[in-house]
């Protein structure tokens, strides 16, 4: 009966011009009989990276790490391969197509990533790379970068769309067939998107974005795609002379520590993925000698800042028509979410009146065009993080279930005007 059914399928496929049936190399199994341990994540030993990856690197997976030149991708992956090799999981092979072996060795000495189990090859031909893999038999392969590799017999220019797609597909097949974990370094475009064909992101299992401002030592690894965990995790690192170090508690980087509160500053709690991080917003308001006052913004959305200034002028009765206004974040942090609206509004009012907010106070809330305050997501998580770092007051929007955090005084406001009054900045 089963043979008859197969025959009917084969006949139908033949009539449709489909490919002939092929016996599978391994039979299909009930899902309950599949060994889950074959895809368990193995920790790298770098906590911030392990968190973004969903616990570590899964054997046989393909990970794409993309970032701008000079941000520290190679330095981070050199440390990853060293820790992997020294953890007893087998050899690690680092293939560089952008630098010579001597250059990578010098960086390894500077960052302490020299190990007898870490193998290095300076190659740009895919066939030669596969030969190295066969000879070394690594359990972790790093290719830096995929755009510098070339495959003979594949059409297209070196580093072009066709070449990159074929190389990635070959390395993905290698990972799935052999169980070798593959880490690919990728370039980004001027817009910050992963360079190359869009299918590149679909071929790999994990896509990580490595971000950093050249004027700051802060580096962020952000999950864009992850088949083995959450895709909205963020890991924080700091670029140093001796390499890249993880920052387990990054909130301190975005706060200017002082003995007492200063006028024109407000502390808020942003959410980067699932991670709450405290940030400081600063505002400076000064009389303008120009017909059109200046509006300078750093680390914030300029369009949203303009909206907040209009709301403050209209509903908090603060005259800004003849005032220069400068707004910025501290420590290179970029805040674009609406939850920081109220903090910016109070920082501007504080700067205008030259009166600081109450000490150890965080401010959270989205501001509407009618001057109303709207609730923000993850409010209790944000307030809990603020309390952990020693803050004792929180000005938040009115909600049906206000957060209950021990040791934290919650002050609810329905409008910007109410928040100004609660902050002690009301001037009648």
C-alpha positions as MATLAB code, in Angstrom:
seq = 'XXXXXXXXXXXXXXXXXXXXXXXXXXXXXXXXXXXXXXXXXXXXXXXXXXXXXXXXXXXXXXXXXXXXXXXXXXXXXXXXXXXXXXXXXXXXXXXXXXXXXXXXXXXXXXXXXXXXXXXXXXXXXXXXXXXXXXXXXXXXXXXXXXXXXXXXXXXXXXXXXXXXXXXXXXXXXXXXXXXXXXXXXXXXXXXXXXXXXXXXXXXXXXXXXXXXXXXXXXXXXXXXXXXXXXXXXXXXXXXXXXXXXXXXXXXXXXXXXXXXXXXXXXXXXXXXXXXXXXXXXXXXXXXXXXXXXXXXXXXXXXXXXXXXXXXXXXXXXXXXXXXXXXXXXXXXXXXXXXXXXXXXXXXXXXXXXXXXXXXXXXXXXXXXXXXXXXXXXXXXXXXXXXXXXXXXXXXXXXXXXXXXXXXXXXXXXXXXXXXXXXXXXXXX';
ca = [
       0.000    0.000    0.000;
       2.843    2.389    0.923;
       4.718    1.411   -2.262;
       1.613    2.244   -4.288;
       1.398    5.677   -2.637;
       5.064    6.363   -3.400;
       4.492    5.250   -6.939;
       1.597    7.665   -7.349;
       3.763   10.547   -5.992;
       6.641    9.618   -8.310;
       4.236    9.440  -11.246;
       2.728   12.816  -10.418;
       6.191   14.328  -10.019;
       7.247   12.890  -13.376;
       4.221   14.362  -15.120;
       4.998   17.768  -13.566;
       8.662   17.567  -14.571;
       9.835   17.425  -10.926;
      13.139   15.965   -9.740;
      13.157   12.188   -9.275;
      12.804   10.777   -5.785;
      16.021   10.321   -3.808;
      16.372    8.130   -0.743;
      17.292   10.282    2.274;
      20.678    9.717    3.927;
      19.029    9.762    7.360;
      15.401    8.865    8.021;
      12.922   11.313    9.497;
      12.464   10.735   13.237;
       9.784   11.623   15.760;
      10.663   14.972   17.299;
      10.751   13.338   20.753;
      13.737   11.232   19.641;
      15.854   14.178   18.484;
      18.776   14.785   20.844;
      18.394   18.357   22.206;
      21.966   18.388   23.542;
      23.333   18.667   20.004;
      22.200   22.285   19.861;
      22.982   23.401   23.393;
      24.726   26.759   23.584;
      28.291   26.626   24.880;
      29.330   29.736   26.859;
      32.247   31.695   25.453;
      33.207   33.104   28.837;
      32.397   36.721   27.924;
      29.212   37.381   29.843;
      27.919   40.290   27.764;
      28.388   38.383   24.503;
      26.935   35.162   25.902;
      23.818   37.069   26.970;
      23.259   38.456   23.447;
      23.869   35.050   21.861;
      21.310   33.408   24.134;
      23.771   31.581   26.389;
      26.738   31.087   24.085;
      27.718   29.640   20.715;
      25.756   26.671   19.387;
      27.873   24.024   17.582;
      27.113   24.028   13.859;
      25.660   27.539   13.923;
      26.682   30.452   11.701;
      26.983   33.892   13.296;
      27.409   37.149   11.385;
      28.992   40.077   13.267;
      28.641   43.330   11.333;
      30.045   46.746   12.154;
      31.906   49.769   10.876;
      35.669   49.603   10.226;
      37.778   50.157   13.323;
      34.975   49.595   15.822;
      36.743   46.553   17.321;
      35.179   43.514   15.652;
      38.486   41.742   15.044;
      39.726   42.454   18.557;
      36.565   41.038   20.108;
      36.586   37.889   17.970;
      40.269   37.295   18.659;
      39.403   37.219   22.359;
      36.447   34.921   21.628;
      38.663   32.404   19.801;
      41.251   32.445   22.582;
      38.704   31.759   25.289;
      37.057   29.071   23.193;
      40.381   27.300   22.567;
      41.437   27.463   26.212;
      38.072   26.171   27.458;
      38.892   22.638   26.302;
      36.331   22.553   23.473;
      38.902   21.981   20.767;
      40.930   24.100   18.407;
      39.889   27.477   17.055;
      40.876   28.691   13.589;
      41.030   32.418   12.827;
      41.169   33.231    9.103;
      41.957   36.817    8.147;
      41.632   38.187    4.647;
      42.198   41.813    5.594;
      45.482   41.672    7.525;
      48.707   39.711    7.506;
      49.354   36.992   10.058;
      52.021   39.216   11.659;
      49.539   42.057   12.206;
      47.058   39.752   13.903;
      49.850   38.273   16.051;
      50.842   41.771   17.247;
      47.231   42.504   18.234;
      47.007   39.160   20.011;
      50.118   40.001   22.049;
      48.695   43.402   22.971;
      45.371   41.968   24.098;
      46.710   38.750   25.649;
      45.052   36.454   23.104;
      48.060   34.235   22.308;
      47.338   30.501   22.694;
      48.783   27.290   21.249;
      45.238   26.075   20.503;
      44.411   29.190   18.482;
      45.405   28.684   14.838;
      45.845   31.593   12.457;
      45.773   31.724    8.649;
      45.973   34.739    6.343;
      43.951   33.594    3.323;
      41.355   35.056    0.971;
      40.608   32.013   -1.222;
      37.656   29.935   -0.048;
      39.121   26.658   -1.307;
      42.321   27.239    0.667;
      40.278   28.111    3.752;
      38.396   24.825    3.473;
      41.773   23.082    3.192;
      42.879   24.710    6.444;
      39.666   23.576    8.104;
      40.293   20.001    6.976;
      43.881   20.107    8.272;
      43.293   21.862   11.614;
      39.862   20.336   12.353;
      38.663   23.234   14.506;
      35.434   23.392   16.470;
      35.239   27.173   15.942;
      36.040   28.991   12.696;
      36.285   32.778   12.371;
      36.360   34.352    8.887;
      37.420   38.011    8.900;
      35.807   39.154    6.720;
      33.340   37.450    4.387;
      33.614   40.323    1.890;
      37.362   39.711    1.456;
      36.948   36.047    0.523;
      36.755   34.844   -3.069;
      35.523   31.579   -4.540;
      36.989   30.243   -7.773;
      34.422   29.089  -10.297;
      31.804   31.547   -9.042;
      30.822   34.457  -11.270;
      30.953   37.999   -9.995;
      33.579   40.443   -8.850;
      35.637   39.963   -5.707;
      33.439   40.914   -2.742;
      30.356   41.249   -4.935;
      26.838   40.045   -4.232;
      27.180   36.718   -6.062;
      30.530   35.913   -4.468;
      29.409   36.799   -0.927;
      26.227   34.751   -1.252;
      28.083   31.688   -2.569;
      30.804   31.897    0.101;
      28.288   32.240    2.924;
      26.220   29.338    1.589;
      29.328   27.136    1.407;
      30.417   27.984    4.946;
      26.864   27.430    6.199;
      26.808   23.974    4.619;
      30.188   23.249    6.230;
      28.852   24.263    9.654;
      25.702   22.140    9.378;
      27.525   19.077    8.060;
      30.533   19.108   10.398;
      29.194   20.793   13.537;
      31.852   23.523   13.361;
      30.595   26.862   14.662;
      31.336   29.620   12.161;
      31.730   33.320   12.997;
      31.666   35.668   10.008;
      32.745   39.296   10.104;
      30.697   41.545    7.835;
      30.953   45.130    6.670;
      28.162   47.704    6.902;
      26.952   50.389    4.518;
      26.845   54.131    5.216;
      23.327   53.649    6.589;
      24.492   51.020    9.062;
      22.891   48.066    7.256;
      24.778   44.824    6.642;
      26.646   45.098    3.335;
      25.946   42.500    0.670;
      22.783   40.724   -0.446;
      19.765   40.674    1.834;
      19.817   36.876    1.599;
      23.072   36.945    3.581;
      21.110   37.612    6.774;
      18.669   34.809    5.944;
      21.440   32.242    5.425;
      23.001   32.668    8.875;
      21.525   31.731   12.251;
      22.510   34.828   14.214;
      23.099   38.431   13.136;
      24.874   40.759   15.559;
      25.454   44.466   15.087;
      28.617   45.896   16.653;
      28.101   49.618   17.257;
      30.254   52.370   18.645;
      30.973   56.082   18.357;
      34.527   56.953   17.370;
      34.475   59.713   19.993;
      33.523   57.294   22.773;
      35.034   54.123   24.216;
      31.600   52.531   24.571;
      30.801   49.608   22.274;
      27.455   47.815   21.989;
      26.742   44.369   20.561;
      23.098   44.280   19.554;
      21.160   41.180   18.531;
      19.364   41.659   15.206;
      18.425   38.036   14.513;
      18.821   34.964   16.710;
      17.392   31.516   16.073;
      18.543   30.339   19.505;
      17.373   33.143   21.778;
      15.918   36.635   22.068;
      16.782   39.018   19.239;
      16.600   42.220   21.278;
      19.418   41.718   23.780;
      22.290   44.186   24.089;
      25.822   43.660   25.394;
      28.039   46.536   26.521;
      31.812   46.734   26.093;
      34.517   49.328   26.589;
      37.376   49.834   24.127;
      40.727   49.971   25.910;
      44.379   50.013   24.888;
      44.729   46.364   25.888;
      41.591   45.209   24.072;
      37.865   45.218   24.657;
      36.465   44.648   28.150;
      32.858   43.828   28.956;
      30.857   46.290   31.038;
      28.412   44.364   33.190;
      26.817   47.520   34.673;
      26.873   50.242   31.988;
      24.569   52.746   33.703;
      27.536   54.359   35.429;
      29.006   55.288   32.040;
      26.013   57.491   31.260;
      25.844   59.376   34.546;
      27.970   62.321   35.592;
      28.638   61.647   39.265;
      28.398   64.754   41.416;
      27.767   65.449   45.089;
      24.449   67.163   44.441;
      21.994   67.733   41.625;
      22.720   70.519   39.154;
      20.328   72.801   37.305;
      19.531   71.709   33.764;
      19.974   67.973   34.351;
      17.498   65.125   34.675;
      18.000   61.377   35.038;
      15.880   58.901   33.111;
      15.913   55.143   32.508;
      16.031   53.949   28.917;
      15.349   50.446   27.642;
      17.812   49.076   25.118;
      16.185   45.820   24.149;
      15.267   44.235   27.479;
      18.008   46.024   29.360;
      17.240   49.108   31.501;
      20.037   51.691   31.545;
      20.121   54.990   33.397;
      21.003   58.044   31.332;
      21.490   61.704   32.085;
      19.938   64.437   29.965;
      21.361   67.937   30.103;
      19.875   71.203   28.885;
      21.280   74.714   28.673;
      19.009   77.706   28.120;
      20.583   81.091   27.410;
      19.420   84.412   25.949;
      19.972   84.535   22.201;
      21.290   87.622   20.399;
      20.100   86.160   17.065;
      16.721   86.699   15.381;
      16.347   82.918   15.172;
      17.540   81.227   18.397;
      19.818   78.200   18.158;
      18.589   74.661   18.804;
      21.528   72.259   19.172;
      20.974   68.574   19.937;
      23.373   65.688   20.687;
      22.322   62.093   21.405;
      18.604   62.885   21.035;
      16.079   63.045   18.206;
      16.109   66.687   17.060;
      12.514   66.551   15.810;
      11.300   65.234   19.153;
      13.319   67.841   21.043;
      11.618   70.576   19.011;
       8.219   69.118   19.914;
       9.073   68.970   23.624;
      10.255   72.587   23.603;
       6.949   73.664   22.065;
       4.964   71.748   24.704;
       7.087   73.178   27.532;
       6.626   76.711   26.205;
       2.856   76.268   25.849;
       1.900   74.265   28.940;
       4.705   74.903   31.441;
       4.670   78.648   30.723;
       8.403   78.806   30.028;
       9.291   81.408   27.402;
      11.837   80.043   24.949;
      11.153   82.207   21.881;
      14.262   84.356   22.453;
      16.390   81.650   24.087;
      19.109   79.399   22.698;
      18.496   75.807   23.816;
      21.150   73.091   23.876;
      20.158   69.513   24.746;
      22.466   66.514   25.048;
      23.013   63.148   26.673;
      26.045   62.208   28.780;
      28.672   59.593   27.915;
      27.777   59.099   24.261;
      24.426   57.493   25.027;
      21.745   57.882   22.365;
      18.129   58.098   23.537;
      15.324   58.142   20.997;
      12.443   56.483   22.849;
       9.487   58.628   24.018;
       9.985   57.527   27.646;
      12.668   60.248   27.965;
      10.315   63.073   26.922;
       9.456   64.173   30.453;
      13.086   64.103   31.592;
      14.025   66.443   28.741;
      11.103   68.736   29.526;
      12.077   69.020   33.204;
      15.755   69.506   32.313;
      14.779   72.473   30.112;
      12.561   73.987   32.824;
      15.311   73.403   35.396;
      17.869   75.150   33.187;
      15.532   78.077   32.505;
      14.795   78.638   36.214;
      18.365   77.752   37.280;
      16.901   75.391   39.853;
      17.892   71.709   40.155;
      15.504   68.793   40.434;
      15.305   67.016   43.802;
      18.381   64.890   44.449;
      18.281   61.140   43.610;
      15.202   61.517   41.374;
      14.502   59.754   38.074;
      11.962   61.003   35.557;
       9.948   58.830   33.172;
       7.077   59.569   30.810;
       6.009   60.244   27.246;
       4.735   63.751   26.538;
       1.760   64.370   24.257;
       1.072   67.504   22.214;
      -1.714   68.462   24.618;
       0.745   68.457   27.522;
      -0.532   65.140   28.886;
       1.742   62.378   30.138;
       1.438   58.863   28.766;
       2.531   55.592   30.310;
       5.704   53.876   29.175;
       6.462   50.184   28.832;
       8.467   48.334   31.457;
       7.908   51.030   34.068;
       8.449   48.780   37.086;
      11.614   47.335   35.576;
      12.977   50.812   34.975;
      12.145   52.017   38.469;
      13.682   48.879   39.995;
      16.940   49.551   38.137;
      16.949   53.145   39.395;
      16.420   51.966   42.958;
      19.281   49.489   42.620;
      21.586   52.369   41.788;
      20.536   54.398   44.818;
      17.701   56.606   43.552;
      14.817   57.161   45.929;
      12.221   59.172   43.961;
      10.533   58.686   40.614;
       8.266   61.086   38.745;
       6.081   58.966   36.456;
       2.756   59.246   34.560;
      -0.481   58.359   36.316;
      -1.304   54.667   35.850;
      -3.911   52.214   37.084;
      -1.205   50.110   38.745;
       1.752   52.272   39.806;
       5.033   50.391   40.300;
       5.670   49.094   43.794;
       9.381   49.155   44.527;
      10.628   49.044   48.109;
      12.458   52.191   49.106;
      11.244   54.178   46.087;
       8.798   57.068   46.422;
       6.544   57.133   43.354;
       5.155   60.566   42.394;
       2.488   60.434   39.683;
       1.741   63.319   37.331;
      -1.008   63.630   34.743;
       0.424   66.564   32.794;
       3.733   68.298   32.196;
       2.512   71.107   34.452;
       1.877   68.601   37.271;
       5.365   67.126   36.828;
       6.937   70.597   36.999;
       5.072   71.186   40.267;
       6.145   67.823   41.737;
       9.764   68.567   40.836;
       9.600   71.883   42.713;
      10.234   73.911   39.555;
       6.903   75.751   39.453;
       7.275   79.546   39.264;
       3.590   80.394   39.215;
];
